[in-house]
Amino acid sequence: MTERVPYERRRNAALPWGYWCRTSGEEWPPLYDEAGNEWRSVREYFWTARLGMASASEHDREHALEVLLSILVAIDRRVIGIEEKVIDLFEDSWQLARQLVGHWLEGLGFTDDSLSGDLTPEGRAVLVMLASTRSRQAARIPIGLPVFKATRGPDLAHDPVMHDQVMAQCEAFAAKLELRFVRDDLAGRPAIKLIGPPEGNNVPLARTLWSMDFPRRYERDRVYRWLVDRIDRWETWAERARRHGAQALTDHLLRLRFAQEADDAQ
């Protein structure tokens, strides 16, 4: 009967999922749920008690939870269309996206309409919990990132004040990330670069993994705003550039951009 009561009536939806767990005050075990069960972490509690998953290695569990986090963030951002989600998150598998993951999330009560709807209060609480409990090595994901609709808002080329304000806000989100897209210049032309973490023993230097230049500044900045809307994907895209080269990332981003056009036209 309890499970039929909406999450927001049973829990404080403004807090991360699992906030009701309590510590023992001792070194081990660190967490107790309301039934007195012992857990090593809130992620383990969520994996086992809420998702009903079988025991798995910590590596496999963390990988699966990172995938789930990426999906929840993409749904929450709303500017990410269905076709783009399928290409970027599910490697073009519509069957996996819609029939398995989409209906699974809706069945769990995390979304209100598969992949095309919004997050429910519990889905949002899960997103905040997963983003807040990532490992120290994981790139930080900003919660509540404002949506900069690059193709629908005012043309920043004609409003210098708004342009500077929006660009400063965008860059503030990315400034502290090890893997980040930055606005720059290449041979006197406006450009965007994907910068990797510093490498080298004596004098560590940041490495440029990918770059693209543009004829005009406002064109470069529109693309940068599009990238910022997808800041949670930067780490994955940087890995694509590392493994397969800059051209592979260019091809992937081009597909995503055209997928967005198709979603907008529907």
Order of alpha helices (4+ residues) and beta strands (2+ residues): alpha-beta-beta-beta-alpha-alpha-alpha-alpha-alpha-alpha-beta-beta-beta-alpha-alpha-alpha
